[in-house]
Amino acid sequence: MTETDRKEVEETRQEAAPADERVRQVGLGARLAGKPAIGAVLAVIIVWVLFAVVAFDNNFVSMATTAAILNRAAPLGILAVAVALLMIGGEFDLSVGSVLGFSGMAIMVLVSPSAAGGLALPLGLALLIALGLAVLAGFLNGVLVQTTKLPSFIITLGGLFVFRGLAIAIPRTMTNRTQLGGFDDIPGSGAVTDVFGASIGLGGANFDISILWWVAFAVSAALVLGRTRFGNWIFGVGGDQDASRNVGVPVSGLKVALFIFTAFAAFSVALIQVSGTGTADSLRGTLIELQAIIAAVVGGVLLTGGYGSVVGAALGALVFSMVQQGIIVTGIDGDWFQVFVGGILVLAVIFNNAIRKRAQRR
């Protein structure tokens, strides 16, 4: 038998061999259904189609409305991405909204002229100090959670009140105000505004540059979560931190880093808002931490940790924005938005649990 004949016989045997019954063939639909972000994708499609039909005569499908939706979603989307990473790692941060307000007021107090009660520091130095304060807030949250072994819900709930109180008390003591403006008058503010607070005209509508930062945060976090050892650690720690620690994962350091990242995201949003509006407000960011958590849940993140998607969290923020803008366009009473928030949280948890159980069975 020649070598060619042997190859033909071997190929015939392989074709005739029965398929391994232990290997289950999973279709494309089943694979997509197991993705944590699928719920957010469906929610985006359903909500958009709903308002596109109901509010078509009110120009919901237009460049102006699209710009308003994306501009409103970007700040929440940045926070939702960071909060989603932390939740996948098994922790919560309820202080992120207060850190946002604190960071914005810190920037304005540091750069405001002395005649107005500020410190009149150079803009670059002021931004570095404000960033350092925000990072310190995240570091303290993480260290307290790890050293006290108390639930992060309790520690960061305390942080919510502490940083909100500081955002109100310090500016009021120094400037007798809780709202500060005049950022545009600070030397060097133009360059900062061009990077963080500018708008881009497109199709007769203005799109905030914060949309690009939102995309950058989501893409970077998705790459870290899905393509790096650090991302594997986040999933592992959220699923079982004891088992992760036993195989050498630096659990404490990892969680502190995640808390620092949520604080950094809060500072980034504060800088975007200060440079975009030229003002800071002690109450800015109130309750946005809850919206970020809900956006993460809508995006497929389990409240118990160890499972989720940052891209889904970013899309969850888009769902929020579409509903808010859709309510405005259709003229519905804004109070109904709170009903939506509560309802979508319950539905998202039920849906995500079902998806998770189905994925585990496969």
C-alpha positions in Angstrom: 0.0 0.0 0.0 1.4 3.3 -1.1 1.6 6.4 1.2 -1.3 8.0 -0.8 -3.5 4.9 -0.2 -2.7 5.0 3.6 -3.8 8.7 3.7 -7.0 8.0 1.9 -7.8 5.1 4.3 -7.1 7.3 7.3 -9.3 10.1 6.0 -12.1 7.6 5.4 -11.8 6.3 9.0 -12.0 9.8 10.4 -15.0 10.7 8.4 -16.8 7.5 9.4 -15.9 7.9 13.1 -19.0 8.9 15.2 -19.0 12.3 16.8 -18.0 12.4 20.5 -21.3 12.5 22.3 -19.6 14.2 25.3 -19.1 17.3 23.2 -22.2 19.4 22.9 -22.6 21.6 19.8 -23.9 25.0 20.9 -25.5 27.3 18.3 -24.9 31.0 17.7 -28.1 32.0 19.4 -27.4 30.0 22.5 -23.8 31.4 22.7 -25.2 35.0 22.4 -27.8 34.3 25.1 -25.1 33.4 27.5 -23.3 36.7 27.1 -23.8 39.0 30.2 -24.3 42.1 28.0 -27.1 40.6 25.9 -29.8 42.0 28.3 -28.4 45.5 27.9 -28.3 45.1 24.1 -31.9 44.0 24.0 -32.9 46.8 26.4 -31.3 49.4 24.1 -33.1 48.1 21.0 -36.5 47.8 22.7 -36.4 51.2 24.4 -35.2 53.0 21.2 -37.8 51.3 19.0 -40.5 52.1 21.6 -39.7 55.8 21.7 -39.0 56.0 18.0 -42.6 54.8 17.4 -44.3 56.7 20.2 -42.4 60.0 19.8 -41.7 59.9 16.1 -43.6 63.1 15.5 -41.7 64.7 18.3 -38.4 64.2 16.5 -37.0 61.5 18.7 -35.3 60.1 15.7 -33.1 63.1 14.9 -29.5 64.2 15.3 -30.4 66.7 18.0 -32.1 64.0 20.2 -29.3 61.5 19.6 -26.8 64.1 20.7 -28.8 64.9 23.8 -29.1 61.2 24.6 -25.3 60.5 24.2 -24.3 63.7 26.1 -26.5 62.7 29.0 -25.3 59.1 29.0 -21.6 59.8 28.9 -20.9 60.9 32.5 -23.1 58.1 33.9 -21.5 55.6 31.5 -18.0 56.4 32.7 -19.0 55.9 36.3 -21.0 52.7 35.4 -17.9 51.1 33.8 -15.8 51.7 36.9 -18.6 50.6 39.3 -19.2 47.4 37.1 -15.5 46.4 37.5 -15.8 46.8 41.3 -19.1 44.9 41.4 -17.6 42.0 39.3 -14.8 42.0 41.9 -17.5 41.5 44.6 -17.7 45.0 46.2 -19.9 48.2 46.1 -19.0 51.9 46.2 -21.9 54.1 47.3 -19.6 57.1 47.8 -18.8 57.6 44.1 -21.4 60.3 43.6 -20.2 62.2 46.7 -16.5 61.9 45.5 -17.7 63.4 42.2 -19.2 66.4 43.9 -16.2 66.7 46.3 -13.7 66.6 43.4 -15.5 69.3 41.4 -15.6 71.6 44.4 -12.0 70.9 45.2 -11.0 72.0 41.7 -12.9 75.2 42.0 -11.8 76.1 45.5 -8.1 75.5 44.6 -8.2 77.6 41.5 -10.6 80.4 42.6 -9.0 83.8 43.3 -8.2 84.6 46.9 -10.6 87.5 46.7 -13.4 85.0 46.3 -12.1 82.8 49.2 -10.2 80.4 47.0 -6.5 79.4 47.1 -5.6 80.8 43.6 -3.3 77.9 42.8 -2.1 77.3 39.2 -4.5 75.2 37.3 -2.2 72.3 36.7 -1.2 72.0 40.4 -4.9 72.3 41.4 -5.9 69.5 39.2 -3.1 67.2 40.5 -4.1 68.0 44.1 -7.8 67.4 43.4 -6.9 64.1 41.6 -4.8 63.1 44.6 -7.6 63.8 47.0 -10.0 61.7 44.9 -7.5 58.8 44.7 -7.0 59.1 48.5 -10.7 58.8 49.0 -10.8 55.6 46.9 -7.7 54.3 48.7 -9.3 54.9 52.1 -12.5 53.1 51.1 -10.5 50.1 49.9 -8.2 49.9 52.9 -11.1 50.2 55.4 -13.0 47.5 53.6 -10.0 45.2 53.7 -8.8 45.9 57.2 -12.1 46.0 59.0 -13.7 43.1 57.0 -16.9 45.1 57.1 -19.2 45.0 54.0 -18.2 47.6 51.4 -21.8 48.7 51.4 -21.4 50.0 55.0 -18.0 51.5 54.6 -18.9 53.4 51.4 -22.3 54.4 52.8 -20.3 56.3 55.5 -18.1 57.7 52.7 -21.1 58.9 50.9 -22.0 61.2 53.8 -18.4 62.1 54.7 -17.4 63.3 51.2 -20.7 65.0 50.6 -20.4 66.8 53.9 -16.9 67.9 53.0 -18.1 69.1 49.6 -20.6 71.3 51.3 -18.7 72.4 54.5 -15.3 73.3 53.1 -16.5 75.6 50.3 -19.1 77.2 52.5 -16.4 77.9 55.2 -13.9 79.3 52.7 -16.2 81.1 50.2 -19.6 81.1 51.9 -21.0 79.4 48.8 -21.8 75.9 47.7 -21.8 76.8 44.0 -18.6 78.2 42.4 -18.2 79.5 38.9 -15.6 81.3 36.8 -13.6 78.3 35.6 -13.4 79.8 32.1 -11.6 82.8 33.6 -8.7 80.7 35.0 -5.5 80.9 33.0 -5.0 77.7 31.1 -8.6 76.6 31.4 -9.0 76.8 27.6 -6.7 73.8 27.0 -8.4 71.8 29.7 -11.8 72.6 28.2 -10.7 71.6 24.7 -9.8 68.1 26.0 -12.6 67.5 28.5 -15.4 70.0 28.0 -15.6 70.8 24.3 -18.4 69.9 21.9 -18.1 68.7 18.4 -20.7 69.9 15.8 -22.1 67.1 13.6 -25.2 67.2 11.5 -26.4 70.4 13.1 -26.1 69.0 16.7 -23.4 69.3 19.3 -21.9 66.1 20.7 -19.9 66.5 23.9 -16.3 65.3 23.8 -17.1 63.3 27.0 -18.7 60.7 24.7 -15.2 59.9 23.5 -14.0 59.6 27.1 -17.0 57.3 27.8 -16.0 55.0 24.9 -12.4 55.1 25.9 -13.2 54.1 29.5 -15.5 51.2 28.2 -13.0 49.9 25.7 -10.0 50.1 28.0 -11.9 48.4 30.8 -13.3 45.7 28.5 -9.8 44.9 27.2 -8.4 44.7 30.8 -11.3 42.5 31.9 -11.3 40.2 29.0 -7.7 40.0 27.8 -5.4 40.3 30.9 -4.4 38.4 34.0 -5.8 41.3 36.1 -9.2 40.8 34.5 -9.1 37.1 35.4 -8.3 38.0 38.9 -11.3 40.3 39.1 -13.6 37.6 38.0 -12.0 35.1 40.3 -12.0 37.3 43.4 -15.7 38.2 42.8 -16.6 34.5 42.5 -14.6 33.2 45.5 -11.9 35.4 47.1 -10.7 32.7 49.4 -10.0 30.3 46.5 -8.3 33.2 44.6 -6.1 34.0 47.6 -5.1 30.3 47.9 -3.8 30.3 44.3 -1.8 33.5 44.8 -4.1 36.3 43.7 -3.4 39.6 45.7 -7.0 40.0 46.8 -6.5 43.0 49.1 -4.4 44.9 46.6 -6.7 44.1 43.8 -9.8 45.4 45.6 -8.0 48.6 46.8 -7.0 49.2 43.2 -10.7 48.8 42.0 -11.8 51.3 44.7 -9.2 53.8 43.5 -10.4 53.3 39.9 -14.0 54.2 40.9 -12.7 57.4 42.6 -10.6 58.2 39.5 -13.7 57.8 37.3 -15.6 60.2 39.7 -12.8 62.7 39.4 -12.8 62.4 35.6 -16.6 63.1 35.4 -16.1 66.0 37.8 -13.4 67.5 35.6 -15.6 67.0 32.5 -18.5 68.7 34.1 -16.5 71.6 35.6 -14.7 72.3 32.3 -17.9 71.9 30.3 -20.1 74.1 32.4 -17.5 76.3 34.0 -19.0 75.7 37.4 -19.0 73.3 40.3 -21.8 72.4 42.8 -21.6 70.7 46.1 -24.7 68.6 45.4 -23.6 67.5 41.9 -23.6 63.7 41.6 -26.3 63.2 44.2 -27.8 59.6 43.8 -25.7 59.0 40.6 -24.0 56.1 42.5 -27.4 54.3 42.6 -27.9 54.9 38.9 -24.4 53.6 38.1 -25.1 50.4 40.1 -28.4 49.9 38.3 -26.8 50.5 34.9 -24.2 47.9 35.8 -27.0 45.4 36.7 -28.9 46.2 33.5 -25.6 45.4 31.8 -25.4 41.9 33.2 -23.4 42.4 36.3 -24.5 40.1 39.2 -25.0 41.7 42.6 -23.2 38.8 44.1 -20.0 39.5 41.9 -17.9 37.3 39.7 -19.9 37.8 36.5 -20.7 40.7 34.3 -19.7 43.0 31.4 -18.4 46.6 31.4 -19.7 47.0 27.9 -23.1 46.0 29.2 -22.8 48.6 32.0 -22.0 51.3 29.4 -25.1 50.3 27.4 -27.1 50.3 30.7 -26.2 54.0 31.0 -27.4 54.5 27.5 -30.8 52.9 28.4 -31.1 55.4 31.3 -30.4 58.3 29.0 -32.8 57.2 26.3 -35.6 56.9 28.8 -34.9 60.3 30.3 -34.7 62.0 26.9 -37.7 60.0 25.7 -39.8 61.2 28.6 -38.8 64.8 27.9 -39.6 64.5 24.2 -42.9 62.9 24.7 -43.9 65.4 27.5 -44.5 62.6 30.0 -44.3 63.7 33.7 -40.7 63.2 34.8 -41.8 61.6 38.0 -42.5 58.4 36.0 -38.7 58.0 35.5 -38.4 56.9 39.1 -41.0 54.2 38.4 -38.9 53.0 35.5 -35.7 52.9 37.6 -37.2 50.6 40.2 -38.9 48.4 37.7 -35.9 48.0 35.5 -33.7 47.0 38.4 -36.0 44.2 39.4 -36.5 43.0 35.8 -32.7 43.2 35.2 -31.9 41.1 38.2 -34.5 38.4 37.3 -33.3 38.3 33.7 -29.6 38.2 34.6 -30.1 35.4 37.1 -31.9 33.4 34.4 -29.1 34.0 31.9 -26.5 33.1 34.5 -28.2 29.8 35.4 -28.6 28.9 31.8 -24.9 29.6 31.1 -23.9 27.4 34.1 -26.1 24.5 32.8 -24.3 24.6 29.5 
